Amino acid sequence: MSRGSMCTELLRVLQQFMSETAARLVLRGTLEPLRLSLESVGSAELPRVIEALEPATRHFVDPARRPQLAAQLRTLATPAASAMSAQYPAAAKPSPTPPQGTPVVAPAASAGPEVRATTYLVRTESDASHARLAARMMCETLGGRGYECQKVATAVSELARNQIAYAGGGTIQLAPEQTPRRLLRVRAEDQGRGIPDLERVLSGTYRSKTGMGLGLLGVKRLADRFDVRTGPSGTQVDFEVWL
């Protein structure tokens, strides 16, 4: 199977369990930490891609259907994978049924989508990738445009990686609002030692030897509303992007 068709097969399987948009975001977010692209995945890379994909899909797939998804993904690594496309054509995939509590519960184009606040635990790079994907998906479900959704995803990624690097991890909460205006509010909390020289960091005049604060300043510039509280018991960052 060619490298280009390998990702086509992966997307075909994922789309049986989630929307096409979610499938593409999940796959791209999985490939990024592996330093792969949609065009570079071949038979040799497939086992580790599938291994990373299974946990990456947990926020988008009903727990009862996860074993079925895992089984179908693993069949792609077998010689029988070439026959799968005939058995499961993309046009015949069933409509996805998102589980209760999933950040995305309806396509952005549908009327009045219900989107719930969700909190993600961040400990690893994989966790950071999941939070970023979830933030982008929630933004799209709320009707956000490409640039707005990219701002949210970038800011969440920066905060999550700061948590991992300087506080041993933390939590990212995504909270959508429809009224009085449509927006996505993000709260990032950790129990690290705090950010030194916060005022200088936010003014852009301070740089630590480790680069601490660079991501925070970037989040401030991306946000429509921004607030940070920090001290020896931890840091809390709140920001909003208006849609």
LUMRO-408095 format. One line per field, with one value per residue (C-alpha): x, y, z; residue in three letters. Coordinates in pm, 1 decimal. Layout:
<nodes>
u	(X  ...)
v	(Y  ...)
w	(Z  ...)
lodo	(ALA  ...)
</nodes>
This chain:
<nodes>
u	(0.0  142.2  222.5  -58.7  -317.7  -214.0  -347.9  -658.1  -724.4  -666.6  -909.9  -1166.7  -1163.3  -1172.3  -1469.9  -1677.4  -1658.3  -1643.8  -1699.3  -1463.4  -1333.8  -1261.2  -1092.6  -856.3  -769.4  -706.7  -483.4  -282.3  -246.0  -120.5  130.4  277.7  455.0  580.7  733.8  527.2  292.5  -10.0  214.9  499.0  312.6  399.1  384.8  695.3  548.0  194.6  230.5  349.0  89.2  -187.5  -47.1  -60.1  -400.2  -590.1  -549.8  -582.1  -937.0  -1068.7  -1232.0  -1428.4  -1544.0  -1805.4  -1625.0  -1843.3  -1715.1  -1345.2  -1258.0  -1416.6  -1215.7  -894.7  -956.2  -1019.9  -709.4  -495.0  -626.5  -462.4  -122.7  -199.7  -164.0  -542.7  -551.5  -568.6  -908.5  -1056.4  -1149.6  -1384.1  -1557.2  -1590.7  -1622.5  -1603.1  -1940.2  -2110.4  -1972.7  -2238.6  -2318.3  -2100.2  -2266.5  -2062.7  -2070.3  -2226.1  -1979.9  -1766.8  -1650.7  -1803.3  -2159.0  -2283.2  -2135.7  -2081.8  -2336.4  -2624.2  -2870.8  -2806.3  -2518.7  -2479.8  -2122.8  -2025.9  -1741.9  -1470.5  -1148.1  -837.8  -552.6  -215.9  88.8  248.4  296.5  17.6  -214.2  -118.9  -201.1  -541.0  -626.2  -525.3  -738.1  -1035.2  -1004.8  -999.7  -1294.6  -1498.1  -1421.7  -1534.4  -1851.2  -1934.8  -1903.4  -1555.4  -1366.3  -1034.2  -820.7  -1015.5  -989.4  -618.1  -570.5  -745.2  -551.1  -217.6  -284.2  -393.0  -83.9  146.1  -15.7  -17.2  349.8  439.9  256.6  454.2  789.6  768.0  501.1  498.9  158.6  -177.6  -531.8  -690.7  -1060.1  -1255.3  -1580.1  -1799.9  -2051.0  -2326.1  -2472.0  -2444.1  -2174.0  -2028.7  -1682.9  -1457.1  -1307.2  -997.5  -856.5  -514.2  -415.7  -107.1  54.8  403.4  629.9  482.8  617.1  893.4  887.7  536.2  495.5  818.2  721.6  389.6  554.1  792.3  1107.1  1199.1  1351.7  1470.5  1754.0  1498.9  1264.5  997.8  732.0  764.2  453.3  255.3  323.3  212.0  -115.3  -179.0  -136.4  -374.1  -649.9  -940.5  -940.8  -650.0  -576.0  -305.8  -253.7  67.2  245.7  448.9  144.7  74.9  -47.7  -392.8  -432.4  -771.8  -824.8  -1110.8  -1131.9  -1445.0  -1609.2)
v	(0.0  343.5  604.6  836.4  559.6  450.1  770.3  744.0  404.3  539.8  825.4  585.1  377.7  680.7  828.3  524.8  642.6  1024.5  1313.9  1369.8  1693.1  1520.2  1229.6  1460.2  1661.5  1348.9  1197.0  1515.3  1566.9  1210.8  1238.0  1569.5  1438.6  1144.0  1387.9  1237.9  1386.5  1255.8  1183.4  1012.9  730.3  391.1  28.6  70.2  364.7  223.6  19.8  316.8  546.7  301.2  266.2  647.3  680.1  456.5  683.3  996.2  901.3  850.5  1194.0  1143.3  781.5  616.9  387.6  97.2  134.7  181.5  -191.6  -206.0  95.3  -49.8  -379.1  -210.3  5.1  -299.1  -481.5  -215.2  -344.5  -694.0  -819.8  -817.8  -439.5  -403.9  -574.5  -343.1  -61.2  -289.4  -402.8  -56.8  208.4  564.3  655.9  384.7  481.9  512.1  842.1  887.4  881.6  1095.9  983.3  1193.3  1448.2  1453.6  1810.4  1787.5  1658.6  1801.9  1933.3  2306.6  2341.5  2193.1  2417.7  2486.0  2245.3  2146.8  2183.9  2120.8  2245.4  1980.4  1954.4  1771.6  1643.7  1732.1  1524.7  1426.2  1560.7  1327.1  1489.6  1832.4  1720.3  1586.8  1913.9  2113.7  1898.9  1918.9  2298.3  2329.9  2094.6  2281.1  2611.9  2473.5  2330.3  2674.8  2814.7  2963.9  3053.3  2901.3  3181.5  3191.0  2813.8  2823.9  3092.9  2875.6  2562.2  2746.2  2906.8  2577.1  2406.8  2674.8  2658.6  2278.6  2255.8  2518.3  2310.6  2001.1  2180.3  2393.0  2246.0  1873.6  1906.9  2062.0  2088.4  2262.4  2349.4  2440.7  2628.8  2742.9  3028.4  3121.6  3426.5  3719.1  3659.3  3348.5  3266.1  2993.0  3039.3  2844.4  2802.9  2646.1  2558.1  2399.5  2357.2  2459.3  2717.4  3012.8  3249.7  3490.6  3851.7  3815.1  4182.5  4183.2  3857.5  4003.1  4326.8  4131.6  4262.1  3947.9  3621.9  3344.7  3111.2  2833.1  3043.6  3047.5  3308.0  3310.1  3096.6  3300.2  3624.0  3459.0  3347.8  3703.0  3834.4  3571.7  3625.9  3870.5  3864.2  3746.8  3713.2  3531.1  3468.3  3311.6  3237.8  2972.8  2740.8  2747.2  2941.1  3000.8  3145.5  3246.3  3359.8  3401.9  3399.7  3565.1  3387.1)
w	(0.0  -91.9  169.8  60.4  62.9  413.1  567.7  350.4  506.5  856.5  793.6  649.9  968.4  1199.1  1010.8  1102.8  1466.1  1445.9  1207.5  914.2  1071.3  1401.0  1222.2  1032.4  1343.4  1549.8  1282.8  1228.1  1602.8  1640.5  1357.2  1474.2  1789.2  1582.5  1331.0  1049.7  791.2  604.8  307.4  495.8  670.8  523.4  636.7  852.2  1045.8  1071.2  1396.9  1604.3  1444.4  1537.6  1890.6  1933.3  1764.8  2004.5  2313.9  2097.1  1999.6  2353.4  2376.0  2054.3  2065.1  2286.2  2536.8  2421.8  2064.5  2143.2  2124.6  1779.4  1664.5  1807.5  1629.2  1294.3  1327.3  1401.6  1095.8  882.1  992.3  859.9  501.9  476.7  500.0  124.7  126.3  389.0  153.5  -39.7  280.0  435.6  163.8  293.3  146.8  349.8  692.1  965.2  1129.4  1439.3  1779.7  2021.1  2385.8  2659.1  2792.4  2476.8  2392.4  2044.7  2032.3  1702.9  1376.7  1361.2  1084.6  1284.5  1465.1  1831.2  1902.4  2265.7  2381.8  2741.6  2957.1  2983.2  3184.3  3060.7  3274.5  3121.1  3211.9  2880.1  2527.9  2418.6  2675.6  2542.8  2189.3  2300.4  2476.3  2168.4  1938.3  2174.1  2191.8  1814.9  1774.5  2037.1  1865.7  1528.9  1682.7  1820.7  1468.4  1498.0  1182.4  1089.7  1232.7  1560.5  1603.7  1529.1  1795.2  2054.1  1959.3  1964.0  2302.6  2460.3  2320.5  2465.6  2810.2  2821.2  2726.4  2987.9  3248.4  3152.8  3137.4  3452.7  3681.8  3612.1  3448.1  3528.1  3396.3  3098.6  3121.5  2806.8  2875.6  2583.7  2606.0  2360.4  2537.1  2579.0  2319.2  2163.1  2298.7  2427.6  2772.7  2871.3  3221.9  3273.6  3631.2  3783.0  4122.5  4024.2  4188.6  4002.6  3738.8  3848.7  3725.5  3585.4  3498.2  3298.3  3128.0  3011.5  2899.4  2678.2  2851.7  3045.4  2925.4  3155.3  3057.6  3011.0  2796.6  3066.5  2989.1  2611.6  2566.6  2819.1  2635.1  2312.0  2474.7  2594.4  2240.1  2098.6  2356.9  2349.8  2730.8  2943.9  3315.4  3509.5  3879.4  4000.5  4326.3  4508.3  4520.0  4147.1  3844.2  3696.7  3348.5  3210.6  2854.5  2610.1  2233.6  2094.2  1802.2)
lodo	(MET  SER  ARG  GLY  SER  MET  CYS  THR  GLU  LEU  LEU  ARG  VAL  LEU  GLN  GLN  PHE  MET  SER  GLU  THR  ALA  ALA  ARG  LEU  VAL  LEU  ARG  GLY  THR  LEU  GLU  PRO  LEU  ARG  LEU  SER  LEU  GLU  SER  VAL  GLY  SER  ALA  GLU  LEU  PRO  ARG  VAL  ILE  GLU  ALA  LEU  GLU  PRO  ALA  THR  ARG  HIS  PHE  VAL  ASP  PRO  ALA  ARG  ARG  PRO  GLN  LEU  ALA  ALA  GLN  LEU  ARG  THR  LEU  ALA  THR  PRO  ALA  ALA  SER  ALA  MET  SER  ALA  GLN  TYR  PRO  ALA  ALA  ALA  LYS  PRO  SER  PRO  THR  PRO  PRO  GLN  GLY  THR  PRO  VAL  VAL  ALA  PRO  ALA  ALA  SER  ALA  GLY  PRO  GLU  VAL  ARG  ALA  THR  THR  TYR  LEU  VAL  ARG  THR  GLU  SER  ASP  ALA  SER  HIS  ALA  ARG  LEU  ALA  ALA  ARG  MET  MET  CYS  GLU  THR  LEU  GLY  GLY  ARG  GLY  TYR  GLU  CYS  GLN  LYS  VAL  ALA  THR  ALA  VAL  SER  GLU  LEU  ALA  ARG  ASN  GLN  ILE  ALA  TYR  ALA  GLY  GLY  GLY  THR  ILE  GLN  LEU  ALA  PRO  GLU  GLN  THR  PRO  ARG  ARG  LEU  LEU  ARG  VAL  ARG  ALA  GLU  ASP  GLN  GLY  ARG  GLY  ILE  PRO  ASP  LEU  GLU  ARG  VAL  LEU  SER  GLY  THR  TYR  ARG  SER  LYS  THR  GLY  MET  GLY  LEU  GLY  LEU  LEU  GLY  VAL  LYS  ARG  LEU  ALA  ASP  ARG  PHE  ASP  VAL  ARG  THR  GLY  PRO  SER  GLY  THR  GLN  VAL  ASP  PHE  GLU  VAL  TRP  LEU)
</nodes>
